Amino acid sequence: MRAGARFLFALLALSSCSEDRASAPNAPIAVHAVRFADPSAPGWHGGVLRETRWAQMLDPNDPASCGRCHDGAPTRPAGVTFAAPGAPACTSCHTESGGPLACSTCHDAAKSGAHAAHIAPTATHAAGFACATCHAMPGPEIIGGLHGNGQVEIVFDTSLVTPEASWDPATRACAVSCHDRGGVRPRVAWKDKGPLACNDCHASPPRDHYAGACTTCHRDADATGTSLAAGSRLHMNGHVDLGDGSGKCGACHGTGDDPWPRTAAHPSHQAPTLASPIACASCHVVPNAIHDPGHLDAPVRVAFSGRAIDRGASPVFSGGTCSDVACHGAKLADVVLPPLWKDTSGDARACGACHGIPPTQHTPSIQCGRSDCHGSEIGRDARGIPFLTVAGKALHVDGVVELRTP
């Protein structure tokens, strides 16, 4: 019984219940022992109620029903409409929501074994676990079934814990999927309050797992795989989440429905100034499912196709540099510098970076916007510098050299 000291102030008031109730003249006289409210006394009311399966508290027809004299009792006999003079309300001590029937009236879970580590929000599980994860919860009657029978039963919620989960009362250890994930401490004793490291429940990284940093795919982990960020919301939720847990490409790279990473030259390929957007498949094998071969089981792979191999080009990515890529002028007979992937200066997207101005085998004229050449595909800014219009972007870097015909 929590906060037993709070009951002491009621000792004198409790002993005043020696007169019959005016509103219930046939009710028996019920005088409590002096130390009825003292948890350290042999006749403490919590012990008395337990011995009788809380009949006085729950059964309004019990001759010694608490509700006969006290307000705030769970039940009250028919015909009794007010408390006995001087009798304190049950809720004057049992102040928690639910009054005497609050869970904290009989047990303080946070002070027993590893309860605090399971029910309190922590870095490993942001919301904590409900009591129903491991115990059968009482129904409206509160005392019934497995609840209040004097024993502690372990009944796992199989929606969170696998059906094979078990509890060994001898070793006081749980065999549950929450802990047994291939780590070095698959059976954690109930009184072992931790702390637990990532490697205790599952190897870090797990066997046959992608070898990159944890934060590459899991937003709540640190790069070393030894701890979680405060307020983790995806850990211990019953399934493995990648990225932000949305299940979309943008969960791991990009944002939301947008799969494009923001690193290096990705933005320049997503929204190029000299062409229409480049498809992801031009440089990567796009998986149909997250666990397709080559997607998560190795470092990022570059596999060129589409525009990148136009005109018979055989592009190669090596040492952070793309070479012989059709998008960047391969097979145009001009000498061009291979672009550096991490170069975000803009030099690689300037006119002349991929082909000469004019290109080799081109008319000497540089009046690109002439109506008999490229016409409306070329515009000029306020300084007279040519740029590609929307129509020009649609035709540029498409693998074909277009020439307007009269």
C-alpha positions as CSV (number, residue, x, y, z in Angstrom):
1,M,0.0,0.0,0.0
2,R,1.6,3.3,-1.1
3,A,2.0,6.3,1.1
4,G,0.9,4.5,4.3
5,A,1.9,7.4,6.4
6,R,-1.0,9.4,5.0
7,F,-3.4,7.1,6.7
8,L,-2.2,8.0,10.2
9,F,-4.1,11.3,10.3
10,A,-7.3,9.4,10.0
11,L,-6.9,7.2,13.0
12,L,-9.1,9.1,15.3
13,A,-11.7,9.7,12.7
14,L,-11.8,6.0,11.8
15,S,-12.5,5.1,15.4
16,S,-15.6,7.4,15.5
17,C,-17.6,4.9,13.4
18,S,-19.1,3.5,16.5
19,E,-22.7,4.7,16.1
20,D,-25.2,3.2,13.9
21,R,-26.0,5.0,10.6
22,A,-29.2,7.1,10.7
23,S,-29.9,6.5,7.1
24,A,-29.3,2.7,7.5
25,P,-30.8,1.9,10.9
26,N,-30.3,-1.9,10.5
27,A,-26.6,-1.6,9.7
28,P,-24.3,-3.2,12.2
29,I,-21.9,-1.2,14.3
30,A,-18.4,-1.3,12.8
31,V,-15.6,0.1,15.0
32,H,-12.1,-0.1,13.6
33,A,-9.0,-1.0,15.5
34,V,-6.9,2.0,16.5
35,R,-4.1,1.1,14.1
36,F,-6.5,0.1,11.3
37,A,-4.8,2.7,9.0
38,D,-1.2,1.9,10.0
39,P,0.5,-0.3,7.4
40,S,2.9,-1.5,10.0
41,A,0.2,-2.8,12.3
42,P,-1.0,-6.4,12.3
43,G,-4.6,-5.3,11.8
44,W,-3.9,-2.9,8.9
45,H,-6.9,-2.5,6.7
46,G,-5.0,-3.4,3.6
47,G,-4.1,-6.8,5.0
48,V,-7.7,-7.3,6.3
49,L,-9.1,-6.6,2.9
50,R,-6.6,-8.9,1.2
51,E,-7.5,-11.8,3.5
52,T,-11.2,-11.5,2.5
53,R,-10.5,-10.9,-1.2
54,W,-11.5,-7.2,-0.7
55,A,-15.1,-8.2,-0.1
56,Q,-15.8,-5.2,2.2
57,M,-14.5,-2.8,-0.5
58,L,-16.2,-4.4,-3.5
59,D,-19.4,-6.0,-2.2
60,P,-22.0,-3.3,-1.1
61,N,-24.0,-6.0,0.7
62,D,-21.1,-7.1,2.9
63,P,-22.0,-6.4,6.5
64,A,-18.7,-4.4,6.9
65,S,-18.9,-2.6,3.6
66,C,-16.5,0.3,3.4
67,G,-19.1,2.4,1.6
68,R,-21.5,2.1,4.6
69,C,-19.4,4.8,6.4
70,H,-17.0,6.2,3.9
71,D,-17.3,8.4,0.8
72,G,-15.0,7.5,-2.0
73,A,-15.4,3.7,-1.6
74,P,-15.9,1.7,-4.8
75,T,-19.3,0.5,-3.7
76,R,-22.0,1.7,-1.3
77,P,-25.0,-0.2,0.1
78,A,-28.4,0.7,-1.1
79,G,-30.0,3.4,1.0
80,V,-26.8,4.9,2.3
81,T,-26.5,8.4,1.0
82,F,-23.8,10.1,3.1
83,A,-20.8,9.3,5.2
84,A,-20.8,8.6,8.9
85,P,-19.9,11.6,11.0
86,G,-16.1,12.1,11.2
87,A,-15.4,9.2,8.8
88,P,-12.8,10.4,6.2
89,A,-13.3,9.7,2.5
90,C,-11.2,6.9,1.1
91,T,-10.0,9.4,-1.5
92,S,-8.5,11.6,1.1
93,C,-5.6,9.1,1.2
94,H,-6.1,7.3,-2.1
95,T,-5.7,10.5,-4.2
96,E,-4.7,8.8,-7.5
97,S,-7.1,8.5,-10.3
98,G,-9.3,5.6,-9.6
99,G,-9.2,6.1,-5.8
100,P,-8.7,2.8,-3.9
101,L,-8.9,0.9,-7.1
102,A,-5.9,2.7,-8.7
103,C,-3.1,0.3,-9.6
104,S,-0.7,2.2,-7.3
105,T,-2.9,1.3,-4.3
106,C,-1.5,-2.2,-4.1
107,H,1.8,-2.1,-6.0
108,D,4.3,0.4,-7.1
109,A,5.7,-1.1,-10.2
110,A,8.6,1.3,-10.5
111,K,10.2,0.0,-7.3
112,S,10.2,-3.7,-8.3
113,G,12.9,-5.4,-10.3
114,A,13.2,-4.1,-13.9
115,H,9.7,-2.5,-14.0
116,A,11.1,1.0,-14.1
117,A,13.3,0.1,-17.1
118,H,10.2,-1.2,-19.0
119,I,7.4,1.2,-18.1
120,A,9.4,4.5,-18.0
121,P,10.2,6.3,-21.3
122,T,13.8,5.7,-22.1
123,A,16.2,6.0,-25.1
124,T,15.4,2.4,-26.0
125,H,11.6,2.8,-26.1
126,A,10.3,6.3,-26.1
127,A,6.8,5.5,-24.8
128,G,7.6,2.7,-22.4
129,F,5.6,-0.5,-22.3
130,A,2.1,-1.0,-21.0
131,C,1.5,-3.4,-18.2
132,A,-0.5,-5.6,-20.6
133,T,2.7,-6.4,-22.5
134,C,3.6,-8.9,-19.8
135,H,0.5,-9.3,-17.5
136,A,-3.1,-10.1,-17.8
137,M,-5.1,-6.9,-17.1
138,P,-8.2,-6.9,-14.9
139,G,-11.6,-6.3,-16.3
140,P,-14.1,-3.8,-14.9
141,E,-14.5,-5.9,-11.8
142,I,-10.8,-5.3,-10.9
143,I,-10.5,-8.4,-8.7
144,G,-11.1,-11.5,-10.7
145,G,-9.5,-14.0,-13.0
146,L,-5.7,-13.8,-12.6
147,H,-5.8,-10.4,-11.0
148,G,-5.7,-10.2,-7.2
149,N,-5.2,-13.9,-6.6
150,G,-2.1,-13.5,-4.6
151,Q,0.3,-14.6,-7.3
152,V,2.1,-12.7,-10.1
153,E,1.3,-14.3,-13.5
154,I,3.3,-13.5,-16.7
155,V,1.0,-13.4,-19.7
156,F,2.7,-12.0,-22.8
157,D,1.0,-9.8,-25.4
158,T,1.8,-11.9,-28.5
159,S,1.3,-8.8,-30.8
160,L,4.4,-7.4,-29.2
161,V,6.2,-10.5,-28.0
162,T,6.4,-13.6,-30.1
163,P,4.2,-16.6,-29.1
164,E,7.3,-18.6,-28.2
165,A,8.1,-16.1,-25.4
166,S,8.5,-17.7,-21.9
167,W,9.2,-16.8,-18.3
168,D,11.4,-18.9,-16.1
169,P,10.4,-18.4,-12.5
170,A,13.6,-20.3,-11.3
171,T,16.1,-18.0,-13.0
172,R,13.7,-15.1,-13.1
173,A,14.6,-14.4,-16.7
174,C,12.5,-13.8,-19.8
175,A,13.0,-15.6,-23.1
176,V,11.5,-13.0,-25.3
177,S,12.1,-11.5,-28.8
178,C,12.6,-8.1,-27.2
179,H,16.0,-9.3,-25.9
180,D,16.9,-12.5,-27.8
181,R,17.9,-11.1,-31.2
182,G,21.4,-12.6,-31.5
183,G,23.2,-10.5,-29.0
184,V,25.5,-11.5,-26.1
185,R,22.8,-11.3,-23.4
186,P,19.7,-13.0,-24.7
187,R,18.4,-13.9,-21.2
188,V,18.3,-10.9,-19.0
189,A,17.5,-11.6,-15.3
190,W,14.5,-9.7,-14.0
191,K,16.5,-8.0,-11.2
192,D,19.3,-7.0,-13.6
193,K,18.4,-3.4,-14.2
194,G,21.1,-2.8,-16.9
195,P,22.0,-0.7,-18.6
196,L,21.9,-2.7,-21.8
197,A,24.0,-2.0,-24.8
198,C,23.1,-2.4,-28.5
199,N,25.2,-5.5,-28.7
200,D,23.4,-7.2,-25.8
201,C,20.2,-7.9,-27.6
202,H,21.4,-8.0,-31.2
203,A,24.9,-7.9,-32.6
204,S,25.9,-4.4,-33.7
205,P,25.7,-4.8,-36.6
206,P,23.7,-8.0,-36.8
207,R,25.0,-11.0,-38.6
208,D,25.0,-10.7,-42.5
209,H,24.0,-7.0,-42.1
210,Y,24.9,-4.1,-44.3
211,A,28.3,-2.9,-43.0
212,G,27.7,0.8,-43.2
213,A,27.2,3.2,-40.2
214,C,24.0,2.6,-38.3
215,T,22.7,6.1,-39.0
216,T,22.8,5.4,-42.8
217,C,19.6,3.4,-42.4
218,H,18.4,3.9,-38.8
219,R,17.6,7.4,-37.7
220,D,17.5,6.7,-34.0
221,A,21.0,5.1,-33.7
222,D,24.4,6.8,-33.4
223,A,27.1,6.2,-35.9
224,T,29.0,3.8,-33.7
225,G,26.1,1.5,-33.0
226,T,26.5,1.7,-29.3
227,S,23.6,3.9,-28.2
228,L,20.3,5.5,-29.2
229,A,19.4,9.1,-29.5
230,A,17.1,10.4,-26.7
231,G,13.4,10.0,-27.4
232,S,13.8,7.1,-29.8
233,R,10.4,6.3,-31.3
234,L,11.2,3.5,-33.8
235,H,13.1,1.2,-31.5
236,M,11.4,-1.8,-29.8
237,N,8.1,-1.2,-31.7
238,G,7.7,-4.7,-33.0
239,H,9.3,-4.4,-36.4
240,V,12.5,-3.2,-38.1
241,D,12.2,0.3,-39.5
242,L,14.5,1.8,-42.0
243,G,15.1,5.6,-42.1
244,D,12.2,7.5,-40.7
245,G,10.0,4.4,-40.8
246,S,7.7,5.6,-43.6
247,G,8.5,2.7,-45.8
248,K,9.2,5.0,-48.8
249,C,12.4,5.6,-50.6
250,G,12.7,9.0,-48.9
251,A,12.8,7.2,-45.6
252,C,16.5,6.6,-46.0
253,H,17.6,8.9,-48.7
254,G,15.7,12.0,-49.7
255,T,12.6,13.2,-48.0
256,G,9.1,11.7,-47.9
257,D,8.1,10.8,-51.5
258,D,11.2,12.3,-52.9
259,P,14.0,9.7,-53.1
260,W,16.8,12.1,-54.1
261,P,19.7,12.4,-51.6
262,R,21.0,15.9,-50.9
263,T,24.6,14.9,-51.0
264,A,27.3,15.9,-53.5
265,A,26.0,16.3,-57.1
266,H,22.6,14.6,-56.6
267,P,20.7,17.9,-56.6
268,S,22.4,18.9,-59.9
269,H,21.1,15.7,-61.5
270,Q,17.6,16.0,-60.0
271,A,17.1,19.5,-61.3
272,P,19.8,20.2,-63.9
273,T,20.1,23.6,-65.6
274,L,21.0,22.1,-69.0
275,A,18.7,19.1,-69.3
276,S,15.5,17.6,-68.0
277,P,15.8,15.6,-64.7
278,I,18.1,12.6,-64.8
279,A,16.4,9.3,-63.9
280,C,17.8,7.5,-60.9
281,A,18.2,4.4,-63.1
282,S,20.8,6.2,-65.3
283,C,23.4,5.7,-62.5
284,H,21.9,3.1,-60.1
285,V,19.9,-0.1,-60.3
286,V,16.5,0.9,-58.8
287,P,15.2,-2.0,-56.6
288,N,11.6,-3.2,-56.8
289,A,11.8,-4.0,-53.1
290,I,13.9,-2.7,-50.2
291,H,15.8,-6.0,-49.8
292,D,16.5,-6.6,-53.5
293,P,20.2,-7.7,-54.1
294,G,22.6,-4.8,-54.3
295,H,20.4,-2.4,-52.5
296,L,21.3,-2.7,-48.8
297,D,24.0,-5.5,-48.8
298,A,26.9,-3.4,-50.1
299,P,28.3,0.1,-50.4
300,V,26.4,2.3,-52.9
301,R,26.8,0.8,-56.4
302,V,26.9,2.8,-59.6
303,A,25.5,1.0,-62.6
304,F,25.1,3.2,-65.7
305,S,22.3,2.9,-68.2
306,G,19.9,5.1,-70.2
307,R,21.3,8.5,-71.1
308,A,24.7,7.8,-69.6
309,I,25.5,5.1,-72.2
310,D,24.1,7.0,-75.3
311,R,26.3,7.1,-78.4
312,G,28.1,3.9,-77.4
313,A,29.7,5.4,-74.3
314,S,31.1,3.1,-71.6
315,P,31.0,5.2,-68.5
316,V,33.1,4.3,-65.4
317,F,32.8,5.7,-61.8
318,S,36.1,5.4,-59.9
319,G,37.8,7.4,-57.3
320,G,34.9,9.8,-57.0
321,T,35.1,10.7,-60.8
322,C,32.8,9.9,-63.6
323,S,34.5,9.3,-67.0
324,D,33.3,8.5,-70.5
325,V,29.7,9.4,-69.6
326,A,27.5,10.4,-72.5
327,C,25.7,13.0,-70.4
328,H,29.1,14.8,-70.0
329,G,30.2,14.8,-73.7
330,A,31.6,11.3,-74.2
331,K,31.9,10.4,-78.0
332,L,31.5,14.0,-79.1
333,A,35.1,14.3,-80.2
334,D,35.7,17.2,-77.8
335,V,38.3,17.1,-75.0
336,V,36.4,17.4,-71.8
337,L,37.4,17.0,-68.2
338,P,35.7,14.2,-66.3
339,P,33.4,15.6,-63.6
340,L,34.2,15.1,-59.9
341,W,31.1,13.7,-58.0
342,K,31.6,15.9,-55.0
343,D,32.3,19.1,-57.0
344,T,29.3,21.4,-56.4
345,S,31.0,24.5,-57.9
346,G,28.8,24.4,-61.0
347,D,31.7,24.1,-63.4
348,A,30.5,20.8,-64.7
349,R,27.2,22.2,-65.8
350,A,28.5,25.3,-67.7
351,C,28.4,25.5,-71.5
352,G,31.7,24.3,-72.8
353,A,32.2,21.8,-69.9
354,C,31.0,18.9,-72.1
355,H,31.6,20.1,-75.6
356,G,33.3,23.0,-77.3
357,I,31.6,26.3,-78.1
358,P,30.9,25.6,-80.9
359,P,31.4,21.8,-80.7
360,T,33.8,20.0,-82.9
361,Q,32.3,19.1,-86.4
362,H,29.9,22.1,-85.9
363,T,29.4,25.1,-88.0
364,P,31.7,28.0,-86.8
365,S,28.6,30.1,-86.0
366,I,27.9,30.5,-82.3
367,Q,24.6,32.2,-82.9
368,C,22.9,29.3,-81.2
369,G,19.4,30.8,-81.2
370,R,19.2,31.4,-85.0
371,S,15.8,30.3,-86.3
372,D,17.4,27.9,-88.8
373,C,19.5,26.2,-86.1
374,H,18.2,25.8,-82.5
375,G,15.7,28.6,-82.5
376,S,13.5,28.9,-79.4
377,E,15.6,26.3,-77.5
378,I,18.2,28.9,-76.8
379,G,17.5,32.2,-74.9
380,R,19.7,35.0,-73.7
381,D,19.7,36.7,-70.4
382,A,20.0,40.4,-69.7
383,R,23.8,40.2,-70.2
384,G,23.4,38.5,-73.5
385,I,24.7,35.1,-72.1
386,P,22.9,32.2,-73.8
387,F,20.9,29.7,-71.7
388,L,18.6,26.8,-72.4
389,T,14.9,27.4,-72.4
390,V,12.4,24.8,-71.1
391,A,12.1,23.5,-74.7
392,G,15.8,23.3,-75.0
393,K,16.3,21.3,-71.8
394,A,13.8,18.7,-73.2
395,L,16.1,18.2,-76.2
396,H,19.5,18.6,-74.6
397,V,21.4,15.6,-73.3
398,D,18.9,13.2,-74.8
399,G,21.4,11.2,-76.8
400,V,20.5,12.8,-80.2
401,V,22.0,15.9,-81.8
402,E,19.0,18.0,-83.0
403,L,19.1,20.5,-85.8
404,R,16.1,22.7,-86.7
405,T,15.2,22.2,-90.3
406,P,13.5,25.0,-92.4
